[in-house]
Each structure stands twice: as C-alpha cells, then as structure tokens.
Amino acid sequence: MSDGLTGETREIVCRLIELAETTGRKKLSFDMLGEIRWTSPGDRLRVTGV
C-alpha cells in the first residue's frame, strides 16, 4: 500500500489510528486496511500522468 515509502506508511498508520478511535476499537488489525480510503503512490502517479 505504501510502495515502500516511509512517509506513506506513516500516513496509513495515522489513518488506521483515526479509524480505531472513531469506531471504538482497541487494536489495529490488517482487516482495517480495507476500511480506510487509500490510493497507493504508484496509482496516484498513474492518475496524474507524471
């Protein structure tokens, strides 16, 4: 999801934490990855055509 980029990984984790807080979950899980809105850096580049 992060294409190996540290900053992207941080953003994913931040979004997971926010999701956990808003849904009352006590732990982060791999299942939650499907619940966040996320477009990988590679996909973003393809959309913009850069």
C-alpha positions in Angstrom: 0.0 0.0 0.0 2.9 2.4 0.7 5.1 1.3 -2.1 7.9 1.0 0.5 7.9 4.7 1.3 8.2 5.6 5.0 6.0 8.7 4.8 3.3 6.8 3.1 3.5 4.1 5.8 3.2 6.7 8.5 0.1 8.2 6.8 -1.5 4.7 6.6 -0.9 4.1 10.3 -2.3 7.5 11.2 -5.4 6.8 9.3 -5.8 3.4 11.0 -5.4 5.0 14.4 -8.1 7.6 13.5 -10.4 4.8 12.3 -9.8 2.9 15.6 -10.6 6.0 17.6 -13.8 6.8 15.8 -15.0 3.2 15.8 -14.1 2.4 19.4 -11.6 -0.3 18.6 -8.8 -1.1 21.0 -6.4 -2.6 18.5 -5.3 -2.1 14.9 -5.7 -5.0 12.6 -4.9 -5.9 9.0 -8.7 -6.1 8.3 -8.9 -2.4 9.0 -6.7 -1.7 5.9 -9.7 -2.3 3.7 -11.7 0.2 5.6 -9.5 3.3 5.1 -9.6 5.4 1.9 -6.2 5.0 0.3 -4.6 5.2 -3.1 -1.1 4.0 -3.4 1.6 6.4 -4.5 2.1 4.5 -7.8 -1.6 4.6 -8.5 -1.7 8.4 -7.8 1.2 8.9 -10.3 -0.7 6.9 -13.0 -3.8 9.0 -12.5 -1.9 12.3 -12.7 0.2 11.1 -15.6 3.5 12.3 -14.1 
